[in-house]
């Protein structure tokens, strides 16, 4: 995660996008994706226990 937070803004900043905006968007998207990936298996396991 630290690699993409450091490299993505630099690469996209060279293309003309604002570096701070790209950093913020990358951090938010990475955080949301990490939360969903940690939360989704718990929901599924709770749902499967209903059927046991």
Residue pairs with C-beta under 8 A, 6 or more apart in sequence:
1 30
1 34
4 26
4 30
5 23
5 26
5 27
5 30
8 22
8 23
8 26
9 19
9 20
9 22
9 23
9 26
10 19
12 19
12 22
13 19
13 22
